Amino acid sequence: MYNTDWYNNLSKPFLAPPDWLFAPVWTILYIMIFISLVFYFLNFKSNKGIGYIFFAMQMFLNFLWSPVFFYFQNMTLALAVIILLDVFAFLTLRKFYSVSNIAGAFFVPYFVWLIFATYLNIGYVVLN
């Protein structure tokens, strides 16, 4: 699906993890994201609609980033996508915490990983 030769030939930023680490990390994070959404959903507070919108937007941007970076090989556009993703993930995190501390807590590792991924994306743009 993606041109791995292109990616493998890029100069990697300092702290870039080995490629094999991404699949297990993302698997764990997606499980935690789902658990977070379940706890948010199960809380009976009102005014949760905006949280669902924030969640949907950040998931859309999450799924958009990979093709932009790997398929279109556009690291700069991918950086713009991930910055928007960071914003919507932060808004989701705040809203989830305001409704359920557990939902918010399960969302934190994903948000931290996104900030790290943003650092990596910046590194790829600068180095390549």
C-alpha positions as CSV (number, residue, x, y, z in Angstrom):
1,M,0.0,0.0,0.0
2,Y,2.8,2.5,0.9
3,N,6.2,3.0,-0.5
4,T,8.3,1.7,2.3
5,D,11.6,2.4,0.4
6,W,10.8,6.1,0.5
7,Y,10.2,6.0,4.2
8,N,13.2,3.8,5.0
9,N,15.5,6.2,3.1
10,L,14.4,9.2,5.2
11,S,16.6,10.7,7.8
12,K,15.0,9.8,11.1
13,P,14.6,12.3,14.0
14,F,16.4,11.7,17.3
15,L,14.3,9.4,19.5
16,A,12.5,7.8,16.5
17,P,11.4,4.4,17.7
18,P,12.1,1.2,15.7
19,D,9.5,0.5,13.1
20,W,8.4,-2.7,14.7
21,L,7.2,-0.8,17.8
22,F,4.4,1.2,16.0
23,A,2.0,-1.7,15.5
24,P,1.8,-2.9,19.1
25,V,1.7,0.7,20.4
26,W,-1.1,1.7,18.1
27,T,-3.0,-1.5,19.0
28,I,-2.8,-0.7,22.7
29,L,-3.7,2.9,22.1
30,Y,-6.8,2.1,19.9
31,I,-8.0,-0.3,22.7
32,M,-7.6,2.5,25.2
33,I,-9.3,5.0,22.9
34,F,-12.3,2.6,22.6
35,I,-12.4,2.1,26.4
36,S,-12.3,5.9,26.9
37,L,-15.2,6.3,24.5
38,V,-17.2,3.6,26.3
39,F,-16.8,5.3,29.7
40,Y,-17.7,8.6,28.1
41,F,-20.8,7.0,26.5
42,L,-21.9,5.3,29.7
43,N,-21.8,8.5,31.8
44,F,-25.3,10.0,32.0
45,K,-24.3,13.7,32.1
46,S,-25.9,15.9,29.6
47,N,-24.2,18.1,27.0
48,K,-22.0,15.3,25.7
49,G,-22.7,15.9,22.0
50,I,-19.7,18.2,21.4
51,G,-17.5,15.5,22.8
52,Y,-18.6,13.1,20.2
53,I,-18.0,15.7,17.5
54,F,-14.4,16.4,18.9
55,F,-13.9,12.6,19.0
56,A,-15.1,12.0,15.5
57,M,-12.9,14.9,14.1
58,Q,-9.8,13.6,15.8
59,M,-10.4,10.1,14.6
60,F,-10.9,11.3,11.1
61,L,-7.7,13.3,11.2
62,N,-5.9,10.3,12.8
63,F,-7.0,8.1,9.8
64,L,-6.1,10.8,7.3
65,W,-2.5,11.3,8.5
66,S,-1.1,8.0,7.3
67,P,-2.1,8.2,3.7
68,V,-1.0,11.9,3.6
69,F,2.4,11.0,5.0
70,F,3.1,7.6,3.5
71,Y,1.0,7.4,0.3
72,F,1.2,11.0,-0.9
73,Q,4.6,11.4,0.8
74,N,3.7,14.9,1.8
75,M,5.3,15.4,5.2
76,T,4.4,19.1,5.4
77,L,0.7,18.5,4.8
78,A,0.9,15.6,7.3
79,L,2.3,18.0,9.8
80,A,-0.7,20.3,9.3
81,V,-3.0,17.3,9.7
82,I,-1.3,16.2,12.9
83,I,-1.4,19.7,14.4
84,L,-5.1,19.8,13.8
85,L,-5.3,16.3,15.2
86,D,-3.5,17.5,18.4
87,V,-6.0,20.3,18.8
88,F,-9.1,18.0,18.4
89,A,-7.5,15.3,20.6
90,F,-6.9,18.0,23.3
91,L,-10.5,19.2,23.0
92,T,-11.7,15.6,23.2
93,L,-9.5,14.9,26.3
94,R,-10.8,18.0,28.1
95,K,-14.4,17.1,27.3
96,F,-14.0,13.5,28.2
97,Y,-12.4,14.5,31.6
98,S,-15.2,16.9,32.3
99,V,-17.7,14.0,31.9
100,S,-15.7,11.1,33.3
101,N,-12.3,11.0,34.9
102,I,-11.9,7.4,33.8
103,A,-12.7,8.3,30.2
104,G,-10.2,11.1,30.3
105,A,-7.5,9.0,31.9
106,F,-7.8,6.3,29.2
107,F,-7.4,9.0,26.6
108,V,-4.2,10.5,28.0
109,P,-1.7,8.0,26.7
110,Y,-3.0,8.5,23.2
111,F,-2.7,12.3,23.5
112,V,0.9,11.9,24.8
113,W,1.7,9.6,21.9
114,L,0.2,12.2,19.4
115,I,2.5,14.9,20.8
116,F,5.4,12.6,20.4
117,A,4.3,11.8,16.8
118,T,4.1,15.5,16.1
119,Y,7.7,15.9,17.3
120,L,8.6,13.0,14.9
121,N,6.7,14.6,12.0
122,I,8.4,17.9,12.6
123,G,11.7,16.1,12.7
124,Y,11.0,14.4,9.3
125,V,10.1,17.8,7.8
126,V,13.3,19.5,9.1
127,L,15.6,16.6,8.3
128,N,14.3,15.8,4.9
